[in-house]
């Protein structure tokens, strides 16, 4: 996935294993599942994410994100943006 800090324009790419979690700037991102078309593993990715600010309980996003349509189901945060790039098959 990729994260964007809207204030300074900095981006970061983060790889998370299914069931894992990690930090993307000031956000805690948990990846529950990542799916892709069986006939095209490098194709469109669908990831179920739960995103909250680090050390806080308020959830900013909880649901599926689609790599080819990040605006369809997007994180609504004033400073940060996170979107799915692909699922890793190995």
mmCIF file as gemmi writes it, N, C-alpha and C atoms, coordinates in Angstrom:
data_model
loop_
_atom_site.group_PDB
_atom_site.id
_atom_site.type_symbol
_atom_site.label_atom_id
_atom_site.label_alt_id
_atom_site.label_comp_id
_atom_site.label_asym_id
_atom_site.label_entity_id
_atom_site.label_seq_id
_atom_site.pdbx_PDB_ins_code
_atom_site.Cartn_x
_atom_site.Cartn_y
_atom_site.Cartn_z
_atom_site.occupancy
_atom_site.B_iso_or_equiv
_atom_site.pdbx_formal_charge
_atom_site.auth_seq_id
_atom_site.auth_asym_id
_atom_site.pdbx_PDB_model_num
ATOM 1 N N . UNK Axp A 1 ? 0.839 -1.168 0 1 0 ? 1 A 1
ATOM 2 C CA . UNK Axp A 1 ? 0 0 0 1 0 ? 1 A 1
ATOM 3 C C . UNK Axp A 1 ? 0.885 1.232 0 1 0 ? 1 A 1
ATOM 4 N N . UNK Axp A 2 ? 0.304 2.361 -0.255 1 0 ? 2 A 1
ATOM 5 C CA . UNK Axp A 2 ? 1.049 3.617 -0.297 1 0 ? 2 A 1
ATOM 6 C C . UNK Axp A 2 ? 0.356 4.621 0.628 1 0 ? 2 A 1
ATOM 7 N N . UNK Axp A 3 ? 1.169 5.387 1.337 1 0 ? 3 A 1
ATOM 8 C CA . UNK Axp A 3 ? 0.667 6.444 2.198 1 0 ? 3 A 1
ATOM 9 C C . UNK Axp A 3 ? 1.158 7.795 1.714 1 0 ? 3 A 1
ATOM 10 N N . UNK Axp A 4 ? 0.352 8.807 1.936 1 0 ? 4 A 1
ATOM 11 C CA . UNK Axp A 4 ? 0.688 10.174 1.546 1 0 ? 4 A 1
ATOM 12 C C . UNK Axp A 4 ? 0.46 11.107 2.731 1 0 ? 4 A 1
ATOM 13 N N . UNK Axp A 5 ? 1.46 11.929 3.038 1 0 ? 5 A 1
ATOM 14 C CA . UNK Axp A 5 ? 1.3 13.015 3.998 1 0 ? 5 A 1
ATOM 15 C C . UNK Axp A 5 ? 0.934 14.245 3.175 1 0 ? 5 A 1
ATOM 16 N N . UNK Axp A 6 ? -0.309 14.685 3.276 1 0 ? 6 A 1
ATOM 17 C CA . UNK Axp A 6 ? -0.814 15.778 2.444 1 0 ? 6 A 1
ATOM 18 C C . UNK Axp A 6 ? -0.162 17.12 2.775 1 0 ? 6 A 1
ATOM 19 N N . UNK Axp A 7 ? 0.406 17.27 3.966 1 0 ? 7 A 1
ATOM 20 C CA . UNK Axp A 7 ? 1.008 18.538 4.369 1 0 ? 7 A 1
ATOM 21 C C . UNK Axp A 7 ? 2.334 18.778 3.65 1 0 ? 7 A 1
ATOM 22 N N . UNK Axp A 8 ? 3.195 17.749 3.617 1 0 ? 8 A 1
ATOM 23 C CA . UNK Axp A 8 ? 4.518 17.95 3.001 1 0 ? 8 A 1
ATOM 24 C C . UNK Axp A 8 ? 4.71 17.178 1.695 1 0 ? 8 A 1
ATOM 25 N N . UNK Axp A 9 ? 3.708 16.436 1.267 1 0 ? 9 A 1
ATOM 26 C CA . UNK Axp A 9 ? 3.782 15.717 0 1 0 ? 9 A 1
ATOM 27 C C . UNK Axp A 9 ? 4.621 14.46 0.023 1 0 ? 9 A 1
ATOM 28 N N . UNK Axp A 10 ? 5.061 14.028 1.192 1 0 ? 10 A 1
ATOM 29 C CA . UNK Axp A 10 ? 5.891 12.832 1.317 1 0 ? 10 A 1
ATOM 30 C C . UNK Axp A 10 ? 5.042 11.575 1.137 1 0 ? 10 A 1
ATOM 31 N N . UNK Axp A 11 ? 5.58 10.595 0.389 1 0 ? 11 A 1
ATOM 32 C CA . UNK Axp A 11 ? 4.908 9.309 0.233 1 0 ? 11 A 1
ATOM 33 C C . UNK Axp A 11 ? 5.783 8.2 0.791 1 0 ? 11 A 1
ATOM 34 N N . UNK Axp A 12 ? 5.14 7.101 1.148 1 0 ? 12 A 1
ATOM 35 C CA . UNK Axp A 12 ? 5.849 5.93 1.65 1 0 ? 12 A 1
ATOM 36 C C . UNK Axp A 12 ? 5.077 4.693 1.186 1 0 ? 12 A 1
ATOM 37 N N . UNK Axp A 13 ? 5.815 3.665 0.75 1 0 ? 13 A 1
ATOM 38 C CA . UNK Axp A 13 ? 5.219 2.385 0.404 1 0 ? 13 A 1
ATOM 39 C C . UNK Axp A 13 ? 5.463 1.41 1.543 1 0 ? 13 A 1
ATOM 40 N N . UNK Axp A 14 ? 4.421 0.655 1.91 1 0 ? 14 A 1
ATOM 41 C CA . UNK Axp A 14 ? 4.493 -0.275 3.033 1 0 ? 14 A 1
ATOM 42 C C . UNK Axp A 14 ? 3.931 -1.619 2.59 1 0 ? 14 A 1
ATOM 43 N N . UNK Axp A 15 ? 4.634 -2.693 2.916 1 0 ? 15 A 1
ATOM 44 C CA . UNK Axp A 15 ? 4.146 -4.044 2.674 1 0 ? 15 A 1
ATOM 45 C C . UNK Axp A 15 ? 3.692 -4.638 3.998 1 0 ? 15 A 1
ATOM 46 N N . UNK Axp A 16 ? 2.467 -5.156 4.009 1 0 ? 16 A 1
ATOM 47 C CA . UNK Axp A 16 ? 1.925 -5.792 5.204 1 0 ? 16 A 1
ATOM 48 C C . UNK Axp A 16 ? 1.5 -7.21 4.863 1 0 ? 16 A 1
ATOM 49 N N . UNK Axp A 17 ? 1.793 -8.172 5.73 1 0 ? 17 A 1
ATOM 50 C CA . UNK Axp A 17 ? 1.281 -9.525 5.504 1 0 ? 17 A 1
ATOM 51 C C . UNK Axp A 17 ? -0.198 -9.582 5.888 1 0 ? 17 A 1
ATOM 52 N N . UNK Axp A 18 ? -0.908 -10.528 5.3 1 0 ? 18 A 1
ATOM 53 C CA . UNK Axp A 18 ? -2.31 -10.716 5.661 1 0 ? 18 A 1
ATOM 54 C C . UNK Axp A 18 ? -2.392 -11.001 7.155 1 0 ? 18 A 1
ATOM 55 N N . UNK Axp A 19 ? -3.229 -10.278 7.851 1 0 ? 19 A 1
ATOM 56 C CA . UNK Axp A 19 ? -3.348 -10.412 9.299 1 0 ? 19 A 1
ATOM 57 C C . UNK Axp A 19 ? -2.369 -9.542 10.069 1 0 ? 19 A 1
ATOM 58 N N . UNK Axp A 20 ? -1.534 -8.79 9.357 1 0 ? 20 A 1
ATOM 59 C CA . UNK Axp A 20 ? -0.524 -7.948 9.997 1 0 ? 20 A 1
ATOM 60 C C . UNK Axp A 20 ? -0.957 -6.51 10.151 1 0 ? 20 A 1
ATOM 61 N N . UNK Axp A 21 ? -0.093 -5.751 10.792 1 0 ? 21 A 1
ATOM 62 C CA . UNK Axp A 21 ? -0.345 -4.32 10.975 1 0 ? 21 A 1
ATOM 63 C C . UNK Axp A 21 ? 0.965 -3.576 10.906 1 0 ? 21 A 1
ATOM 64 N N . UNK Axp A 22 ? 0.867 -2.289 10.62 1 0 ? 22 A 1
ATOM 65 C CA . UNK Axp A 22 ? 2.069 -1.479 10.523 1 0 ? 22 A 1
ATOM 66 C C . UNK Axp A 22 ? 1.735 -0.007 10.592 1 0 ? 22 A 1
ATOM 67 N N . UNK Axp A 23 ? 2.761 0.804 10.688 1 0 ? 23 A 1
ATOM 68 C CA . UNK Axp A 23 ? 2.601 2.252 10.777 1 0 ? 23 A 1
ATOM 69 C C . UNK Axp A 23 ? 2.79 2.875 9.395 1 0 ? 23 A 1
ATOM 70 N N . UNK Axp A 24 ? 1.897 3.769 9.058 1 0 ? 24 A 1
ATOM 71 C CA . UNK Axp A 24 ? 2.003 4.586 7.851 1 0 ? 24 A 1
ATOM 72 C C . UNK Axp A 24 ? 1.884 6.021 8.334 1 0 ? 24 A 1
ATOM 73 N N . UNK Axp A 25 ? 3.03 6.679 8.445 1 0 ? 25 A 1
ATOM 74 C CA . UNK Axp A 25 ? 3.101 8.007 9.069 1 0 ? 25 A 1
ATOM 75 C C . UNK Axp A 25 ? 2.491 7.915 10.458 1 0 ? 25 A 1
ATOM 76 N N . UNK Axp A 26 ? 1.482 8.673 10.788 1 0 ? 26 A 1
ATOM 77 C CA . UNK Axp A 26 ? 0.881 8.662 12.12 1 0 ? 26 A 1
ATOM 78 C C . UNK Axp A 26 ? -0.31 7.75 12.251 1 0 ? 26 A 1
ATOM 79 N N . UNK Axp A 27 ? -0.474 6.826 11.305 1 0 ? 27 A 1
ATOM 80 C CA . UNK Axp A 27 ? -1.619 5.923 11.308 1 0 ? 27 A 1
ATOM 81 C C . UNK Axp A 27 ? -1.195 4.492 11.585 1 0 ? 27 A 1
ATOM 82 N N . UNK Axp A 28 ? -2.056 3.759 12.28 1 0 ? 28 A 1
ATOM 83 C CA . UNK Axp A 28 ? -1.882 2.335 12.508 1 0 ? 28 A 1
ATOM 84 C C . UNK Axp A 28 ? -2.797 1.617 11.519 1 0 ? 28 A 1
ATOM 85 N N . UNK Axp A 29 ? -2.224 0.838 10.606 1 0 ? 29 A 1
ATOM 86 C CA . UNK Axp A 29 ? -2.992 0.168 9.558 1 0 ? 29 A 1
ATOM 87 C C . UNK Axp A 29 ? -2.947 -1.331 9.792 1 0 ? 29 A 1
ATOM 88 N N . UNK Axp A 30 ? -4.122 -1.962 9.845 1 0 ? 30 A 1
ATOM 89 C CA . UNK Axp A 30 ? -4.226 -3.409 10.008 1 0 ? 30 A 1
ATOM 90 C C . UNK Axp A 30 ? -4.834 -3.994 8.738 1 0 ? 30 A 1
ATOM 91 N N . UNK Axp A 31 ? -4.167 -4.988 8.163 1 0 ? 31 A 1
ATOM 92 C CA . UNK Axp A 31 ? -4.632 -5.657 6.953 1 0 ? 31 A 1
ATOM 93 C C . UNK Axp A 31 ? -5.243 -7.001 7.333 1 0 ? 31 A 1
ATOM 94 N N . UNK Axp A 32 ? -6.557 -7.095 7.261 1 0 ? 32 A 1
ATOM 95 C CA . UNK Axp A 32 ? -7.232 -8.339 7.619 1 0 ? 32 A 1
ATOM 96 C C . UNK Axp A 32 ? -7.201 -9.342 6.472 1 0 ? 32 A 1
ATOM 97 N N . UNK Axp A 33 ? -7.348 -8.855 5.232 1 0 ? 33 A 1
ATOM 98 C CA . UNK Axp A 33 ? -7.389 -9.753 4.084 1 0 ? 33 A 1
ATOM 99 C C . UNK Axp A 33 ? -6.991 -8.989 2.831 1 0 ? 33 A 1
ATOM 100 N N . UNK Axp A 34 ? -6.429 -9.682 1.861 1 0 ? 34 A 1
ATOM 101 C CA . UNK Axp A 34 ? -6.098 -9.096 0.565 1 0 ? 34 A 1
ATOM 102 C C . UNK Axp A 34 ? -6.427 -10.128 -0.493 1 0 ? 34 A 1
ATOM 103 N N . UNK Axp A 35 ? -7.291 -9.769 -1.436 1 0 ? 35 A 1
ATOM 104 C CA . UNK Axp A 35 ? -7.738 -10.698 -2.467 1 0 ? 35 A 1
ATOM 105 C C . UNK Axp A 35 ? -7.475 -10.121 -3.845 1 0 ? 35 A 1
ATOM 106 N N . UNK Axp A 36 ? -7.398 -10.995 -4.816 1 0 ? 36 A 1
ATOM 107 C CA . UNK Axp A 36 ? -7.154 -10.597 -6.197 1 0 ? 36 A 1
ATOM 108 C C . UNK Axp A 36 ? -7.791 -11.651 -7.1 1 0 ? 36 A 1
ATOM 109 N N . UNK Axp A 37 ? -8.045 -11.317 -8.37 1 0 ? 37 A 1
ATOM 110 C CA . UNK Axp A 37 ? -8.622 -12.311 -9.284 1 0 ? 37 A 1
ATOM 111 C C . UNK Axp A 37 ? -7.684 -13.507 -9.456 1 0 ? 37 A 1
ATOM 112 N N . UNK Axp A 38 ? -8.202 -14.712 -9.335 1 0 ? 38 A 1
ATOM 113 C CA . UNK Axp A 38 ? -7.389 -15.922 -9.425 1 0 ? 38 A 1
ATOM 114 C C . UNK Axp A 38 ? -6.698 -16.065 -10.776 1 0 ? 38 A 1
ATOM 115 N N . UNK Axp A 39 ? -7.343 -15.608 -11.831 1 0 ? 39 A 1
ATOM 116 C CA . UNK Axp A 39 ? -6.749 -15.737 -13.159 1 0 ? 39 A 1
ATOM 117 C C . UNK Axp A 39 ? -5.752 -14.625 -13.469 1 0 ? 39 A 1
ATOM 118 N N . UNK Axp A 40 ? -5.643 -13.636 -12.576 1 0 ? 40 A 1
ATOM 119 C CA . UNK Axp A 40 ? -4.724 -12.514 -12.809 1 0 ? 40 A 1
ATOM 120 C C . UNK Axp A 40 ? -4.189 -12.007 -11.472 1 0 ? 40 A 1
ATOM 121 N N . UNK Axp A 41 ? -3.223 -12.716 -10.852 1 0 ? 41 A 1
ATOM 122 C CA . UNK Axp A 41 ? -2.734 -12.314 -9.528 1 0 ? 41 A 1
ATOM 123 C C . UNK Axp A 41 ? -2.068 -10.951 -9.49 1 0 ? 41 A 1
ATOM 124 N N . UNK Axp A 42 ? -1.606 -10.446 -10.617 1 0 ? 42 A 1
ATOM 125 C CA . UNK Axp A 42 ? -1.012 -9.107 -10.63 1 0 ? 42 A 1
ATOM 126 C C . UNK Axp A 42 ? -2.069 -8.046 -10.935 1 0 ? 42 A 1
ATOM 127 N N . UNK Axp A 43 ? -3.312 -8.478 -11.074 1 0 ? 43 A 1
ATOM 128 C CA . UNK Axp A 43 ? -4.401 -7.554 -11.39 1 0 ? 43 A 1
ATOM 129 C C . UNK Axp A 43 ? -4.921 -6.83 -10.173 1 0 ? 43 A 1
ATOM 130 N N . UNK Axp A 44 ? -6.165 -6.488 -10.229 1 0 ? 44 A 1
ATOM 131 C CA . UNK Axp A 44 ? -6.795 -5.663 -9.211 1 0 ? 44 A 1
ATOM 132 C C . UNK Axp A 44 ? -6.754 -6.294 -7.822 1 0 ? 44 A 1
ATOM 133 N N . UNK Axp A 45 ? -6.423 -5.494 -6.815 1 0 ? 45 A 1
ATOM 134 C CA . UNK Axp A 45 ? -6.362 -5.962 -5.432 1 0 ? 45 A 1
ATOM 135 C C . UNK Axp A 45 ? -7.529 -5.386 -4.635 1 0 ? 45 A 1
ATOM 136 N N . UNK Axp A 46 ? -8.05 -6.204 -3.732 1 0 ? 46 A 1
ATOM 137 C CA . UNK Axp A 46 ? -9.104 -5.806 -2.811 1 0 ? 46 A 1
ATOM 138 C C . UNK Axp A 46 ? -8.574 -6.085 -1.409 1 0 ? 46 A 1
ATOM 139 N N . UNK Axp A 47 ? -8.439 -5.057 -0.597 1 0 ? 47 A 1
ATOM 140 C CA . UNK Axp A 47 ? -7.869 -5.236 0.741 1 0 ? 47 A 1
ATOM 141 C C . UNK Axp A 47 ? -8.835 -4.745 1.808 1 0 ? 47 A 1
ATOM 142 N N . UNK Axp A 48 ? -9.003 -5.561 2.854 1 0 ? 48 A 1
ATOM 143 C CA . UNK Axp A 48 ? -9.829 -5.153 3.994 1 0 ? 48 A 1
ATOM 144 C C . UNK Axp A 48 ? -8.91 -4.533 5.037 1 0 ? 48 A 1
ATOM 145 N N . UNK Axp A 49 ? -9.075 -3.24 5.269 1 0 ? 49 A 1
ATOM 146 C CA . UNK Axp A 49 ? -8.206 -2.483 6.162 1 0 ? 49 A 1
ATOM 147 C C . UNK Axp A 49 ? -8.975 -1.884 7.329 1 0 ? 49 A 1
ATOM 148 N N . UNK Axp A 50 ? -8.294 -1.796 8.46 1 0 ? 50 A 1
ATOM 149 C CA . UNK Axp A 50 ? -8.771 -1.014 9.599 1 0 ? 50 A 1
ATOM 150 C C . UNK Axp A 50 ? -7.669 -0.009 9.9 1 0 ? 50 A 1
ATOM 151 N N . UNK Axp A 51 ? -8.029 1.281 9.874 1 0 ? 51 A 1
ATOM 152 C CA . UNK Axp A 51 ? -7.037 2.345 10.04 1 0 ? 51 A 1
ATOM 153 C C . UNK Axp A 51 ? -7.463 3.252 11.186 1 0 ? 51 A 1
ATOM 154 N N . UNK Axp A 52 ? -6.522 3.499 12.091 1 0 ? 52 A 1
ATOM 155 C CA . UNK Axp A 52 ? -6.763 4.442 13.205 1 0 ? 52 A 1
ATOM 156 C C . UNK Axp A 52 ? -5.482 5.23 13.443 1 0 ? 52 A 1
ATOM 157 N N . UNK Axp A 53 ? -5.603 6.339 14.14 1 0 ? 53 A 1
ATOM 158 C CA . UNK Axp A 53 ? -4.403 7.089 14.505 1 0 ? 53 A 1
ATOM 159 C C . UNK Axp A 53 ? -3.673 6.314 15.587 1 0 ? 53 A 1
ATOM 160 N N . UNK Axp A 54 ? -2.347 6.351 15.551 1 0 ? 54 A 1
ATOM 161 C CA . UNK Axp A 54 ? -1.556 5.626 16.54 1 0 ? 54 A 1
ATOM 162 C C . UNK Axp A 54 ? -1.915 6.09 17.944 1 0 ? 54 A 1
ATOM 163 N N . UNK Axp A 55 ? -1.997 5.148 18.865 1 0 ? 55 A 1
ATOM 164 C CA . UNK Axp A 55 ? -2.275 5.389 20.289 1 0 ? 55 A 1
ATOM 165 C C . UNK Axp A 55 ? -3.661 5.964 20.541 1 0 ? 55 A 1
ATOM 166 N N . UNK Axp A 56 ? -4.587 5.824 19.587 1 0 ? 56 A 1
ATOM 167 C CA . UNK Axp A 56 ? -5.969 6.273 19.788 1 0 ? 56 A 1
ATOM 168 C C . UNK Axp A 56 ? -6.906 5.136 19.404 1 0 ? 56 A 1
ATOM 169 N N . UNK Axp A 57 ? -8.131 5.182 19.918 1 0 ? 57 A 1
ATOM 170 C CA . UNK Axp A 57 ? -9.085 4.112 19.648 1 0 ? 57 A 1
ATOM 171 C C . UNK Axp A 57 ? -10.046 4.438 18.51 1 0 ? 57 A 1
ATOM 172 N N . UNK Axp A 58 ? -10.172 5.704 18.139 1 0 ? 58 A 1
ATOM 173 C CA . UNK Axp A 58 ? -11.099 6.091 17.076 1 0 ? 58 A 1
ATOM 174 C C . UNK Axp A 58 ? -10.669 5.489 15.738 1 0 ? 58 A 1
ATOM 175 N N . UNK Axp A 59 ? -11.595 4.805 15.086 1 0 ? 59 A 1
ATOM 176 C CA . UNK Axp A 59 ? -11.319 4.19 13.793 1 0 ? 59 A 1
ATOM 177 C C . UNK Axp A 59 ? -11.659 5.185 12.691 1 0 ? 59 A 1
ATOM 178 N N . UNK Axp A 60 ? -10.671 5.43 11.807 1 0 ? 60 A 1
ATOM 179 C CA . UNK Axp A 60 ? -10.857 6.358 10.688 1 0 ? 60 A 1
ATOM 180 C C . UNK Axp A 60 ? -11.364 5.641 9.451 1 0 ? 60 A 1
ATOM 181 N N . UNK Axp A 61 ? -11.031 4.373 9.318 1 0 ? 61 A 1
ATOM 182 C CA . UNK Axp A 61 ? -11.491 3.598 8.166 1 0 ? 61 A 1
ATOM 183 C C . UNK Axp A 61 ? -11.584 2.139 8.558 1 0 ? 61 A 1
ATOM 184 N N . UNK Axp A 62 ? -12.649 1.47 8.134 1 0 ? 62 A 1
ATOM 185 C CA . UNK Axp A 62 ? -12.814 0.04 8.373 1 0 ? 62 A 1
ATOM 186 C C . UNK Axp A 62 ? -13.635 -0.513 7.219 1 0 ? 62 A 1
ATOM 187 N N . UNK Axp A 63 ? -12.955 -1.179 6.285 1 0 ? 63 A 1
ATOM 188 C CA . UNK Axp A 63 ? -13.665 -1.73 5.138 1 0 ? 63 A 1
ATOM 189 C C . UNK Axp A 63 ? -12.727 -2.125 4.018 1 0 ? 63 A 1
ATOM 190 N N . UNK Axp A 64 ? -13.322 -2.417 2.866 1 0 ? 64 A 1
ATOM 191 C CA . UNK Axp A 64 ? -12.57 -2.842 1.693 1 0 ? 64 A 1
ATOM 192 C C . UNK Axp A 64 ? -12.101 -1.642 0.897 1 0 ? 64 A 1
ATOM 193 N N . UNK Axp A 65 ? -10.842 -1.673 0.46 1 0 ? 65 A 1
ATOM 194 C CA . UNK Axp A 65 ? -10.308 -0.704 -0.491 1 0 ? 65 A 1
ATOM 195 C C . UNK Axp A 65 ? -9.977 -1.465 -1.763 1 0 ? 65 A 1
ATOM 196 N N . UNK Axp A 66 ? -10.196 -0.822 -2.897 1 0 ? 66 A 1
ATOM 197 C CA . UNK Axp A 66 ? -9.952 -1.439 -4.193 1 0 ? 66 A 1
ATOM 198 C C . UNK Axp A 66 ? -8.834 -0.674 -4.889 1 0 ? 66 A 1
ATOM 199 N N . UNK Axp A 67 ? -7.81 -1.402 -5.326 1 0 ? 67 A 1
ATOM 200 C CA . UNK Axp A 67 ? -6.633 -0.754 -5.91 1 0 ? 67 A 1
ATOM 201 C C . UNK Axp A 67 ? -6.968 0.078 -7.14 1 0 ? 67 A 1
ATOM 202 N N . UNK Axp A 68 ? -7.854 -0.421 -8 1 0 ? 68 A 1
ATOM 203 C CA . UNK Axp A 68 ? -8.146 0.29 -9.243 1 0 ? 68 A 1
ATOM 204 C C . UNK Axp A 68 ? -9.113 1.454 -9.056 1 0 ? 68 A 1
ATOM 205 N N . UNK Axp A 69 ? -9.764 1.537 -7.9 1 0 ? 69 A 1
ATOM 206 C CA . UNK Axp A 69 ? -10.722 2.612 -7.641 1 0 ? 69 A 1
ATOM 207 C C . UNK Axp A 69 ? -10.585 3.099 -6.199 1 0 ? 69 A 1
ATOM 208 N N . UNK Axp A 70 ? -9.452 3.732 -5.853 1 0 ? 70 A 1
ATOM 209 C CA . UNK Axp A 70 ? -9.23 4.123 -4.453 1 0 ? 70 A 1
ATOM 210 C C . UNK Axp A 70 ? -10.247 5.131 -3.926 1 0 ? 70 A 1
ATOM 211 N N . UNK Axp A 71 ? -10.849 5.928 -4.789 1 0 ? 71 A 1
ATOM 212 C CA . UNK Axp A 71 ? -11.827 6.923 -4.333 1 0 ? 71 A 1
ATOM 213 C C . UNK Axp A 71 ? -13.187 6.302 -4.028 1 0 ? 71 A 1
ATOM 214 N N . UNK Axp A 72 ? -13.428 5.084 -4.494 1 0 ? 72 A 1
ATOM 215 C CA . UNK Axp A 72 ? -14.707 4.421 -4.264 1 0 ? 72 A 1
ATOM 216 C C . UNK Axp A 72 ? -14.95 4.163 -2.783 1 0 ? 72 A 1
ATOM 217 N N . UNK Axp A 73 ? -13.914 3.769 -2.082 1 0 ? 73 A 1
ATOM 218 C CA . UNK Axp A 73 ? -13.983 3.524 -0.643 1 0 ? 73 A 1
ATOM 219 C C . UNK Axp A 73 ? -12.665 4.027 -0.061 1 0 ? 73 A 1
ATOM 220 N N . UNK Axp A 74 ? -12.656 5.282 0.368 1 0 ? 74 A 1
ATOM 221 C CA . UNK Axp A 74 ? -11.399 5.946 0.725 1 0 ? 74 A 1
ATOM 222 C C . UNK Axp A 74 ? -11.335 6.337 2.201 1 0 ? 74 A 1
ATOM 223 N N . UNK Axp A 75 ? -10.115 6.462 2.667 1 0 ? 75 A 1
ATOM 224 C CA . UNK Axp A 75 ? -9.845 7.005 4.001 1 0 ? 75 A 1
ATOM 225 C C . UNK Axp A 75 ? -10.172 8.493 3.988 1 0 ? 75 A 1
ATOM 226 N N . UNK Axp A 76 ? -10.941 8.949 4.966 1 0 ? 76 A 1
ATOM 227 C CA . UNK Axp A 76 ? -11.292 10.364 5.066 1 0 ? 76 A 1
ATOM 228 C C . UNK Axp A 76 ? -10.542 10.967 6.253 1 0 ? 76 A 1
ATOM 229 N N . UNK Axp A 77 ? -9.313 11.39 6.007 1 0 ? 77 A 1
ATOM 230 C CA . UNK Axp A 77 ? -8.46 11.958 7.046 1 0 ? 77 A 1
ATOM 231 C C . UNK Axp A 77 ? -7.926 13.291 6.547 1 0 ? 77 A 1
ATOM 232 N N . UNK Axp A 78 ? -7.844 14.273 7.418 1 0 ? 78 A 1
ATOM 233 C CA . UNK Axp A 78 ? -7.435 15.618 7.002 1 0 ? 78 A 1
ATOM 234 C C . UNK Axp A 78 ? -5.965 15.702 6.585 1 0 ? 78 A 1
ATOM 235 N N . UNK Axp A 79 ? -5.103 14.862 7.143 1 0 ? 79 A 1
ATOM 236 C CA . UNK Axp A 79 ? -3.676 14.973 6.83 1 0 ? 79 A 1
ATOM 237 C C . UNK Axp A 79 ? -3.128 13.825 5.985 1 0 ? 79 A 1
ATOM 238 N N . UNK Axp A 80 ? -3.615 12.611 6.208 1 0 ? 80 A 1
ATOM 239 C CA . UNK Axp A 80 ? -3.023 11.443 5.569 1 0 ? 80 A 1
ATOM 240 C C . UNK Axp A 80 ? -3.978 10.789 4.582 1 0 ? 80 A 1
ATOM 241 N N . UNK Axp A 81 ? -3.39 10.117 3.609 1 0 ? 81 A 1
ATOM 242 C CA . UNK Axp A 81 ? -4.141 9.304 2.662 1 0 ? 81 A 1
ATOM 243 C C . UNK Axp A 81 ? -3.425 7.967 2.552 1 0 ? 81 A 1
ATOM 244 N N . UNK Axp A 82 ? -4.182 6.903 2.437 1 0 ? 82 A 1
ATOM 245 C CA . UNK Axp A 82 ? -3.645 5.555 2.287 1 0 ? 82 A 1
ATOM 246 C C . UNK Axp A 82 ? -4.447 4.865 1.199 1 0 ? 82 A 1
ATOM 247 N N . UNK Axp A 83 ? -3.744 4.161 0.29 1 0 ? 83 A 1
ATOM 248 C CA . UNK Axp A 83 ? -4.466 3.384 -0.705 1 0 ? 83 A 1
ATOM 249 C C . UNK Axp A 83 ? -3.704 2.111 -1.024 1 0 ? 83 A 1
ATOM 250 N N . UNK Axp A 84 ? -4.432 1.145 -1.569 1 0 ? 84 A 1
ATOM 251 C CA . UNK Axp A 84 ? -3.903 -0.187 -1.883 1 0 ? 84 A 1
ATOM 252 C C . UNK Axp A 84 ? -3.268 -0.158 -3.257 1 0 ? 84 A 1
ATOM 253 N N . UNK Axp A 85 ? -2.109 -0.794 -3.39 1 0 ? 85 A 1
ATOM 254 C CA . UNK Axp A 85 ? -1.45 -0.926 -4.688 1 0 ? 85 A 1
ATOM 255 C C . UNK Axp A 85 ? -1.645 -2.322 -5.276 1 0 ? 85 A 1
ATOM 256 N N . UNK Axp A 86 ? -1.414 -3.367 -4.461 1 0 ? 86 A 1
ATOM 257 C CA . UNK Axp A 86 ? -1.493 -4.744 -4.954 1 0 ? 86 A 1
ATOM 258 C C . UNK Axp A 86 ? -1.445 -5.707 -3.767 1 0 ? 86 A 1
ATOM 259 N N . UNK Axp A 87 ? -1.739 -6.965 -4.046 1 0 ? 87 A 1
ATOM 260 C CA . UNK Axp A 87 ? -1.543 -8.048 -3.085 1 0 ? 87 A 1
ATOM 261 C C . UNK Axp A 87 ? -0.265 -8.768 -3.478 1 0 ? 87 A 1
ATOM 262 N N . UNK Axp A 88 ? 0.474 -9.204 -2.509 1 0 ? 88 A 1
ATOM 263 C CA . UNK Axp A 88 ? 1.687 -9.976 -2.751 1 0 ? 88 A 1
ATOM 264 C C . UNK Axp A 88 ? 1.315 -11.45 -2.68 1 0 ? 88 A 1
ATOM 265 N N . UNK Axp A 89 ? 1.626 -12.188 -3.727 1 0 ? 89 A 1
ATOM 266 C CA . UNK Axp A 89 ? 1.168 -13.576 -3.819 1 0 ? 89 A 1
ATOM 267 C C . UNK Axp A 89 ? 2.135 -14.583 -3.232 1 0 ? 89 A 1
ATOM 268 N N . UNK Axp A 90 ? 3.375 -14.211 -2.997 1 0 ? 90 A 1
ATOM 269 C CA . UNK Axp A 90 ? 4.327 -15.203 -2.478 1 0 ? 90 A 1
ATOM 270 C C . UNK Axp A 90 ? 4.49 -15.094 -0.99 1 0 ? 90 A 1
